[in-house]
Amino acid sequence: MKKALSVILFAAMILSLCAFNIGAAWDGATASASLAGEGTQDSPYIVETAEDLAFLAKSVNEGNTYEGKYIVQTADIDLGGKEWTPIGFQKINGAEVDAPFSGVYSGLGHKVTGLSITKTPTNHTGLFGYVMSGEVEAGIANLTVEGAITLNGISSSNIGIGGLVGAVAKDTSSFKASLAVINCTSNVTVTITGTTGEPRVGGFGGFAFNAKIENCVNNGNVQFDSNNQTRTAGLIGQTNRTHFIGCVNNGNVTVDMGTAGKAGRAAGIASVVTRGGVAGDEATATYTIFENCINNGAISGKNGNNMWVAGIAADFYVNATNWPGKDAKVKFINCLNTGAIKSETSNTANYPHAGGIAGYTQNGYTDFEFIGCVNNAEISSIGGKEVRAGGIVGSVYAASAEYKFDKCIAIGELKSSCFSLKNKADALATSTANADAATIIAAVQAIEALIKDSTATIAGFDPSKGVPAPVVPETTEPAPETTEPAPETTEPSQSEPTGDSFVIFAVIAAVSLIGVAAVAKRREN
């Protein structure tokens, strides 16, 4: 009997230990051996645990792009604050090969929490590092990521850093299939110090080239103290040929250029918009479009020899060598800024540019459109040689460009005009400055009403759908007849146990076994 009692007590102990280990956060090292599923739309790969996600990162970084494959996340995942290696990377600074993620990943509305990245990167950095479409569409949808990225001493320049994704970009040599990020949220705090390189930094993502970013939100604050030029935003650090639809930034963005005196840029949605396109190819869209986008975060930059700061997009420039193309065009449609905008420069020979929608429009662009845009926040331009501040645009410096302003409204501490202009003094003709409260409230409400969850698909795949239910084979056999009534029971239905229910079951089982042991002991006595 004593031997039986020992066996029972040992079993109870094991069950108790198992119960406490269920649902534990990731240990920072373990990866699954494979993923369930077949990677098709009807049978997507399943990511259910942190170990599964770690397997995906390992697999992609070893060269498996998952092009044409579909992955769904079926549960919330806790990375436990352990150091994370991003999913996918691009050849930068001597890396041997590109290893992008080129599949379709749907979080099905689930979260990845406990993201932590502290090691100084030499490549794109985020939950996903590098996402690129191949011959078929690719992208990320319906996913929330939470955590912190805290980095110091970055010397690399062409890397993207963001909570969800470091860089999301199509192959610029062949402009392959479309690429999208839909219904995603970043609750990641990004803090960067001691930088000598020029990384592109966003609370949501670093780079977005040739993509669609739809109904995406950043809630994390971004702090960038730099010794070199900055391109920093709540959503995306640098972009071109990208369509932003229904995107919102709620995080505060702060850029401090320190004593280096380099140029700085800070914005709510995108810090820098560069010109793109292939000469003579109409299919490669040269438009970058911000549609139904809102910034609610406070955006500030200081100590640069020039500072470009704005609610939606800060700066626009053309790199004709690397990005040859046709006309460069930017549209702002129904965009709203409610966050305080502050630009400050310590160099009396330069300018602090501050705008509710756009900061500074440079030469090289041929077409700017501002339609139905609203600023409802204080705009501050401090120091420098001359103030460059405006409720809609901080300053216009593209003498050859065409501008269209239609139904734009600005109100706030800036009371003299909507724009500070150079060379295009007649551009204000169709804008309205200092609207009354009722007018601006109505305009704000109209823009906010446009923000709705996206119903878009990626590669024909509805990223809101879960794993298809198994097909039950039909049978022609009749159900057995019975006259006995169904037994009454108060037991719950036999659904598949969750992690919590299994913990409860294990504890109950352990307690029961201890009880059995006690009974056995009494009987022995």
C-alpha positions as CSV (number, residue, x, y, z in Angstrom):
1,M,0.0,0.0,0.0
2,K,2.9,2.4,0.8
3,K,4.3,1.8,-2.7
4,A,0.9,2.6,-4.3
5,L,0.7,5.7,-2.2
6,S,4.1,6.9,-3.4
7,V,3.1,6.4,-7.0
8,I,-0.1,8.3,-6.6
9,L,1.7,11.2,-4.8
10,F,4.4,11.3,-7.6
11,A,1.7,11.5,-10.3
12,A,-0.1,14.3,-8.4
13,M,3.2,16.3,-8.2
14,I,3.8,15.9,-12.0
15,L,0.3,17.0,-12.9
16,S,0.7,20.0,-10.6
17,L,4.0,21.0,-12.2
18,C,2.5,20.6,-15.7
19,A,-0.4,22.8,-14.8
20,F,1.9,25.6,-13.7
21,N,4.0,25.3,-16.9
22,I,1.0,25.5,-19.3
23,G,0.8,28.9,-21.1
24,A,4.2,30.0,-20.0
25,A,6.0,32.7,-21.9
26,W,8.6,31.9,-24.5
27,D,12.1,30.9,-23.1
28,G,13.9,32.8,-25.8
29,A,15.4,29.8,-27.6
30,T,13.0,27.0,-28.3
31,A,11.5,26.7,-31.8
32,S,9.0,24.2,-33.1
33,A,10.2,21.5,-35.4
34,S,7.7,22.4,-38.1
35,L,4.3,24.1,-38.6
36,A,1.0,22.3,-38.9
37,G,-0.9,22.7,-42.1
38,E,0.0,22.7,-45.8
39,G,0.5,26.4,-46.5
40,T,-2.5,26.6,-48.8
41,Q,-5.6,28.8,-48.5
42,D,-7.7,25.8,-47.6
43,S,-5.0,24.5,-45.2
44,P,-2.8,27.3,-44.1
45,Y,0.2,26.8,-41.9
46,I,-0.7,27.3,-38.2
47,V,1.3,29.5,-35.8
48,E,-0.2,28.9,-32.3
49,T,2.8,29.3,-29.9
50,A,5.9,31.4,-29.5
51,E,7.9,28.3,-30.5
52,D,5.9,28.2,-33.8
53,L,6.7,31.9,-34.5
54,A,10.4,31.3,-33.6
55,F,10.4,28.4,-36.1
56,L,9.0,30.7,-38.8
57,A,11.7,33.3,-38.1
58,K,14.4,30.6,-38.3
59,S,13.0,29.1,-41.5
60,V,12.7,32.4,-43.3
61,N,16.1,33.5,-42.3
62,E,17.6,30.3,-43.6
63,G,16.2,31.1,-47.1
64,N,12.6,29.8,-47.1
65,T,10.6,32.8,-48.4
66,Y,7.1,31.2,-48.1
67,E,6.2,32.8,-51.4
68,G,2.7,31.7,-52.4
69,K,2.1,30.3,-48.9
70,Y,-0.5,31.3,-46.3
71,I,0.0,31.4,-42.5
72,V,-2.6,32.1,-39.8
73,Q,-2.0,32.8,-36.1
74,T,-4.6,31.1,-34.0
75,A,-3.8,32.4,-30.5
76,D,-2.2,35.2,-28.7
77,I,1.5,34.7,-28.3
78,D,3.8,36.0,-25.5
79,L,7.5,36.4,-26.5
80,G,8.2,36.9,-22.8
81,G,10.5,39.9,-23.3
82,K,13.3,37.7,-24.6
83,E,15.5,39.0,-27.4
84,W,13.8,38.6,-30.7
85,T,15.4,37.8,-34.1
86,P,13.2,39.5,-36.9
87,I,11.5,37.4,-39.5
88,G,13.4,38.0,-42.8
89,F,16.4,40.2,-43.8
90,Q,17.8,42.1,-46.8
91,K,21.3,42.0,-48.1
92,I,22.8,45.1,-46.3
93,N,26.4,45.9,-45.4
94,G,27.8,42.7,-46.8
95,A,25.2,40.1,-45.9
96,E,25.5,37.0,-48.1
97,V,21.9,36.7,-49.4
98,D,18.5,38.3,-49.2
99,A,16.1,36.3,-47.1
100,P,12.7,38.1,-47.2
101,F,9.3,36.9,-46.0
102,S,7.2,36.7,-49.2
103,G,4.1,34.9,-47.9
104,V,0.7,36.0,-46.5
105,Y,0.6,36.2,-42.7
106,S,-2.8,36.8,-40.9
107,G,-2.9,37.2,-37.2
108,L,-6.7,36.7,-37.2
109,G,-7.0,39.5,-34.7
110,H,-4.5,38.0,-32.3
111,K,-1.6,39.6,-30.5
112,V,2.1,39.1,-30.2
113,T,3.2,40.5,-26.9
114,G,6.5,40.8,-25.1
115,L,8.5,41.8,-28.2
116,S,12.0,42.9,-27.1
117,I,14.9,44.0,-29.4
118,T,18.0,45.4,-27.8
119,K,20.9,44.2,-29.9
120,T,22.3,46.8,-32.2
121,P,21.0,45.8,-35.6
122,T,22.8,45.7,-39.0
123,N,19.6,44.9,-40.9
124,H,15.8,45.7,-40.9
125,T,14.4,45.3,-37.5
126,G,10.9,44.6,-36.1
127,L,8.7,41.6,-35.4
128,F,9.2,41.1,-39.2
129,G,12.4,42.3,-40.6
130,Y,12.0,42.4,-44.4
131,V,8.7,41.6,-46.2
132,M,8.9,41.6,-50.0
133,S,6.4,40.3,-52.6
134,G,7.6,37.9,-55.3
135,E,5.7,36.7,-58.3
136,V,2.5,36.7,-56.3
137,E,1.0,39.0,-53.7
138,A,2.4,39.1,-50.1
139,G,1.6,40.9,-46.9
140,I,0.6,41.0,-43.2
141,A,-2.9,41.4,-41.9
142,N,-5.0,41.5,-38.7
143,L,-2.1,41.4,-36.2
144,T,-1.2,43.5,-33.1
145,V,2.3,43.6,-31.7
146,E,3.3,44.9,-28.3
147,G,6.6,45.5,-26.6
148,A,9.7,47.6,-26.8
149,I,12.7,48.3,-29.2
150,T,15.6,49.9,-27.4
151,L,18.7,50.4,-29.4
152,N,22.0,52.3,-29.0
153,G,24.9,53.1,-31.3
154,I,23.5,52.2,-34.7
155,S,26.1,52.8,-37.4
156,S,24.2,51.3,-40.4
157,S,22.2,53.8,-42.6
158,N,19.9,51.9,-45.0
159,I,18.0,49.9,-42.4
160,G,14.4,50.2,-41.4
161,I,13.3,49.9,-37.8
162,G,9.6,49.6,-36.7
163,G,7.5,47.7,-34.2
164,L,5.7,45.5,-36.8
165,V,8.1,45.5,-39.7
166,G,11.5,47.0,-40.6
167,A,10.9,47.2,-44.3
168,V,8.0,46.3,-46.5
169,A,9.0,46.7,-50.2
170,K,8.5,45.3,-53.6
171,D,11.4,44.2,-55.7
172,T,12.5,47.6,-57.2
173,S,14.2,46.0,-60.2
174,S,11.2,44.3,-61.6
175,F,8.2,45.7,-59.6
176,K,6.6,42.3,-59.0
177,A,3.2,41.5,-57.4
178,S,1.5,43.9,-55.0
179,L,2.3,44.1,-51.3
180,A,0.0,45.0,-48.5
181,V,-0.2,45.5,-44.7
182,I,-3.8,45.6,-43.6
183,N,-5.6,46.0,-40.2
184,C,-2.5,45.9,-38.1
185,T,-1.6,47.7,-34.9
186,S,1.8,48.5,-33.2
187,N,1.9,49.1,-29.5
188,V,5.7,49.1,-29.5
189,T,7.8,51.8,-27.8
190,V,10.8,52.7,-29.9
191,T,13.8,54.4,-28.3
192,I,17.0,55.0,-30.2
193,T,20.2,56.8,-28.9
194,G,23.8,57.3,-29.9
195,T,23.3,56.8,-33.6
196,T,26.0,57.6,-36.2
197,G,24.1,56.0,-39.1
198,E,20.9,57.0,-40.8
199,P,18.3,54.3,-40.0
200,R,14.7,54.9,-41.1
201,V,12.5,54.7,-38.0
202,G,8.8,54.4,-37.3
203,G,6.7,53.2,-34.5
204,F,5.0,50.9,-37.0
205,G,7.6,50.4,-39.7
206,G,10.9,51.7,-41.1
207,F,10.5,51.6,-44.9
208,A,7.4,51.2,-47.1
209,F,8.1,51.1,-50.9
210,N,5.5,50.2,-53.5
211,A,3.0,49.0,-51.0
212,K,-0.5,49.5,-49.7
213,I,-0.8,50.3,-45.9
214,E,-4.4,50.2,-45.0
215,N,-6.2,50.7,-41.7
216,C,-3.0,50.5,-39.7
217,V,-2.5,52.1,-36.3
218,N,0.6,53.1,-34.2
219,N,0.1,53.7,-30.5
220,G,3.7,53.5,-29.4
221,N,5.9,56.6,-28.6
222,V,9.1,57.1,-30.7
223,Q,12.2,58.8,-29.3
224,F,15.2,59.2,-31.5
225,D,18.3,61.0,-30.3
226,S,20.7,61.1,-33.2
227,N,24.1,62.3,-34.3
228,N,23.2,62.0,-38.0
229,Q,20.3,62.8,-40.3
230,T,16.9,61.4,-39.2
231,R,13.8,60.1,-40.9
232,T,11.4,59.4,-38.1
233,A,7.6,59.0,-37.9
234,G,4.9,57.4,-35.9
235,L,3.9,55.1,-38.7
236,I,6.7,54.8,-41.4
237,G,10.1,56.4,-41.5
238,Q,10.5,56.6,-45.3
239,T,8.2,55.8,-48.2
240,N,7.5,56.1,-51.9
241,R,4.8,54.9,-54.4
242,T,2.8,53.8,-51.4
243,H,-0.9,54.2,-50.8
244,F,-1.8,54.9,-47.1
245,I,-5.5,54.4,-46.5
246,G,-7.2,55.0,-43.1
247,C,-4.0,55.0,-41.1
248,V,-3.7,56.6,-37.7
249,N,-0.8,57.6,-35.4
250,N,-1.5,58.1,-31.7
251,G,2.1,57.9,-30.5
252,N,4.2,60.9,-29.7
253,V,7.3,61.3,-31.9
254,T,10.4,63.2,-30.5
255,V,13.6,63.8,-32.4
256,D,16.7,65.5,-30.9
257,M,19.6,66.1,-33.2
258,G,21.9,66.9,-30.2
259,T,25.1,68.9,-31.0
260,A,25.8,67.3,-34.4
261,G,23.7,69.9,-36.2
262,K,22.5,67.6,-38.9
263,A,19.1,67.7,-40.6
264,G,16.2,66.2,-38.8
265,R,12.7,65.0,-39.9
266,A,9.7,63.9,-37.8
267,A,6.1,63.2,-38.8
268,G,3.0,61.4,-37.7
269,I,2.4,59.1,-40.8
270,A,5.6,59.2,-43.0
271,S,8.7,61.2,-42.3
272,V,10.1,61.3,-45.9
273,V,8.5,60.8,-49.3
274,T,11.0,60.1,-52.1
275,R,10.3,60.0,-55.8
276,G,10.1,56.7,-57.6
277,G,9.0,55.0,-60.8
278,V,10.8,53.7,-63.9
279,A,11.2,56.1,-66.8
280,G,8.6,55.5,-69.5
281,D,6.7,52.9,-67.6
282,E,3.2,54.1,-66.8
283,A,2.5,50.9,-64.8
284,T,4.9,51.9,-62.0
285,A,2.8,54.4,-60.2
286,T,4.6,57.6,-59.3
287,Y,1.9,58.7,-56.8
288,T,2.3,58.5,-53.1
289,I,-1.2,58.9,-51.6
290,F,-2.3,59.7,-48.1
291,E,-6.0,59.1,-47.9
292,N,-8.2,59.3,-44.8
293,C,-5.1,59.4,-42.5
294,I,-5.0,61.0,-39.0
295,N,-2.3,62.1,-36.7
296,N,-3.2,62.5,-33.0
297,G,0.4,62.4,-31.5
298,A,2.5,65.3,-30.5
299,I,5.3,65.6,-33.1
300,S,8.5,67.6,-32.3
301,G,12.1,68.0,-33.5
302,K,14.9,70.1,-32.3
303,N,18.6,71.0,-32.6
304,G,18.9,70.2,-36.3
305,N,20.5,72.6,-38.7
306,N,17.1,72.2,-40.5
307,M,14.1,70.6,-38.9
308,W,11.1,69.4,-41.0
309,V,8.2,68.5,-38.8
310,A,4.5,67.7,-39.8
311,G,1.4,65.8,-38.8
312,I,1.2,63.6,-41.9
313,A,4.5,63.9,-44.0
314,A,7.5,66.0,-43.2
315,D,9.8,66.2,-46.3
316,F,9.8,65.3,-50.0
317,Y,12.9,64.9,-52.2
318,V,14.1,63.3,-55.4
319,N,17.0,61.0,-55.7
320,A,17.4,61.0,-59.5
321,T,20.3,58.6,-59.5
322,N,18.8,55.7,-57.6
323,W,15.1,56.5,-58.4
324,P,14.8,57.5,-62.0
325,G,11.3,58.2,-63.0
326,K,8.5,60.3,-64.5
327,D,6.6,63.0,-62.8
328,A,6.6,62.7,-59.0
329,K,3.2,63.3,-57.4
330,V,1.8,63.3,-53.9
331,K,-1.8,63.5,-52.8
332,F,-3.3,64.2,-49.4
333,I,-7.0,63.4,-49.4
334,N,-9.2,63.9,-46.2
335,C,-6.2,64.0,-43.8
336,L,-6.4,65.3,-40.3
337,N,-3.9,66.5,-37.7
338,T,-4.8,67.1,-34.1
339,G,-1.4,66.7,-32.5
340,A,0.8,69.7,-31.6
341,I,3.6,70.3,-34.2
342,K,6.8,71.8,-33.0
343,S,10.0,72.5,-35.0
344,E,13.1,74.1,-33.5
345,T,16.5,74.7,-35.0
346,S,19.6,76.0,-33.2
347,N,21.3,77.2,-36.4
348,T,20.5,80.8,-37.2
349,A,21.4,80.2,-40.9
350,N,18.6,77.6,-41.4
351,Y,14.9,77.1,-41.0
352,P,12.5,75.2,-38.7
353,H,9.7,73.9,-40.9
354,A,6.4,73.0,-39.2
355,G,3.1,72.1,-40.9
356,G,-0.1,70.5,-39.9
357,I,-0.2,68.2,-42.9
358,A,3.1,68.6,-44.8
359,G,6.4,70.2,-43.6
360,Y,8.5,71.2,-46.6
361,T,7.8,70.6,-50.3
362,Q,11.1,70.4,-52.2
363,N,12.0,70.9,-55.9
364,G,11.7,67.9,-58.2
365,Y,8.0,67.2,-57.5
366,T,5.6,68.2,-60.2
367,D,2.2,67.8,-58.5
368,F,0.9,68.3,-55.0
369,E,-2.8,68.0,-54.1
370,F,-4.3,68.8,-50.7
371,I,-8.0,67.9,-50.7
372,G,-10.3,68.1,-47.7
373,C,-7.4,68.3,-45.2
374,V,-7.8,69.7,-41.7
375,N,-5.4,70.9,-39.1
376,N,-6.8,71.5,-35.6
377,A,-3.6,71.9,-33.5
378,E,-0.9,74.3,-32.5
379,I,1.9,74.7,-35.0
380,S,5.2,76.1,-33.6
381,S,8.3,77.2,-35.5
382,I,11.2,78.3,-33.3
383,G,14.6,79.8,-33.9
384,G,16.6,79.8,-37.1
385,K,16.8,82.4,-39.8
386,E,13.1,82.7,-40.5
387,V,9.9,81.0,-39.4
388,R,8.5,78.4,-41.8
389,A,5.1,77.4,-40.3
390,G,1.6,76.7,-41.6
391,G,-1.6,75.0,-40.6
392,I,-1.5,72.8,-43.8
393,V,2.0,73.2,-45.3
394,G,5.0,74.6,-43.4
395,S,6.7,75.9,-46.5
396,V,6.5,75.5,-50.3
397,Y,9.8,75.6,-52.1
398,A,9.1,73.8,-55.4
399,A,8.8,76.7,-57.8
400,S,8.1,74.4,-60.8
401,A,5.5,72.2,-59.1
402,E,1.7,72.5,-59.5
403,Y,-0.3,72.8,-56.3
404,K,-4.0,72.2,-55.7
405,F,-5.7,73.1,-52.4
406,D,-9.4,72.3,-52.1
407,K,-11.6,72.5,-49.0
408,C,-8.6,72.7,-46.6
409,I,-9.1,74.1,-43.1
410,A,-6.6,75.2,-40.5
411,I,-7.2,76.4,-37.0
412,G,-4.9,76.7,-34.0
413,E,-2.2,78.9,-32.5
414,L,-1.0,79.8,-36.0
415,K,-3.4,82.6,-36.9
416,S,-1.7,84.6,-39.8
417,S,-2.2,82.1,-42.6
418,C,-2.5,78.4,-43.5
419,F,0.9,78.4,-45.3
420,S,4.3,80.0,-45.3
421,L,5.2,80.2,-48.9
422,K,8.3,80.8,-51.0
423,N,7.8,81.3,-54.8
424,K,4.1,80.2,-54.9
425,A,2.2,83.1,-53.1
426,D,-0.9,82.4,-55.1
427,A,-1.3,78.8,-53.9
428,L,-3.6,79.9,-51.0
429,A,-6.5,80.9,-53.3
430,T,-8.7,77.9,-52.6
431,S,-7.9,77.3,-48.9
432,T,-9.7,78.5,-45.8
433,A,-7.8,79.8,-42.8
434,N,-9.0,80.0,-39.2
435,A,-12.4,78.4,-39.7
436,D,-14.9,78.7,-36.9
437,A,-15.3,75.9,-34.4
438,A,-18.5,74.4,-35.9
439,T,-16.9,74.2,-39.3
440,I,-13.8,72.4,-38.1
441,I,-15.7,70.1,-35.8
442,A,-17.8,69.0,-38.7
443,A,-14.8,68.5,-40.9
444,V,-13.0,66.5,-38.2
445,Q,-16.0,64.2,-37.7
446,A,-16.3,63.6,-41.4
447,I,-12.7,62.5,-41.6
448,E,-12.9,60.3,-38.5
449,A,-16.1,58.6,-40.0
450,L,-14.0,57.5,-43.0
451,I,-11.8,55.2,-40.8
452,K,-13.2,51.7,-41.1
453,D,-11.7,48.2,-41.0
454,S,-10.5,47.1,-44.3
455,T,-12.2,44.2,-46.2
456,A,-9.3,43.8,-48.7
457,T,-7.9,40.5,-49.5
458,I,-4.2,39.5,-50.2
459,A,-3.6,37.2,-53.1
460,G,-7.3,36.3,-53.0
461,F,-7.0,35.2,-49.4
462,D,-9.4,36.8,-46.9
463,P,-7.0,37.5,-43.9
464,S,-10.0,37.7,-41.5
465,K,-11.0,34.1,-41.9
466,G,-9.7,31.4,-39.6
467,V,-8.7,27.9,-40.3
468,P,-11.4,26.2,-42.4
469,A,-13.4,23.6,-40.4
470,P,-12.7,20.0,-41.4
471,V,-15.2,18.6,-43.9
472,V,-17.3,15.8,-42.3
473,P,-17.8,13.0,-44.8
474,E,-21.4,12.3,-45.7
475,T,-22.9,8.9,-44.8
476,T,-25.9,7.1,-46.0
477,E,-26.3,4.9,-43.0
478,P,-29.3,5.9,-40.9
479,A,-28.9,6.9,-37.3
480,P,-29.6,4.1,-34.9
481,E,-33.1,4.1,-33.4
482,T,-33.5,4.5,-29.7
483,T,-36.4,5.0,-27.4
484,E,-34.3,5.8,-24.4
485,P,-34.4,9.5,-23.4
486,A,-31.1,11.4,-23.4
487,P,-29.6,11.3,-19.9
488,E,-29.9,14.5,-17.9
489,T,-26.6,16.1,-17.0
490,T,-25.3,19.4,-15.7
491,E,-21.9,18.8,-17.2
492,P,-20.6,21.5,-19.7
493,S,-20.4,20.7,-23.4
494,Q,-17.4,18.7,-24.6
495,S,-15.6,21.5,-26.4
496,E,-11.9,21.5,-27.1
497,P,-10.1,22.5,-23.9
498,T,-8.2,25.8,-23.9
499,G,-5.0,26.3,-22.1
500,D,-6.8,27.8,-19.0
501,S,-9.3,24.9,-18.9
502,F,-6.5,22.4,-19.1
503,V,-4.7,24.1,-16.2
504,I,-7.9,23.8,-14.1
505,F,-8.3,20.2,-15.1
506,A,-4.8,19.4,-14.2
507,V,-5.1,21.0,-10.8
508,I,-8.4,19.2,-10.1
509,A,-6.8,15.9,-11.1
510,A,-3.9,16.6,-8.8
511,V,-6.1,17.4,-5.9
512,S,-8.2,14.3,-6.6
513,L,-5.2,12.1,-6.6
514,I,-4.0,13.6,-3.3
515,G,-7.5,12.8,-2.0
516,V,-7.2,9.2,-3.2
517,A,-3.9,9.0,-1.5
518,A,-5.3,10.3,1.7
519,V,-8.1,7.7,1.6
520,A,-5.6,4.9,0.9
521,K,-3.5,6.1,3.8
522,R,-6.5,6.0,6.2
523,R,-7.5,2.5,5.0
524,E,-3.9,1.3,5.6
525,N,-4.1,2.7,9.1
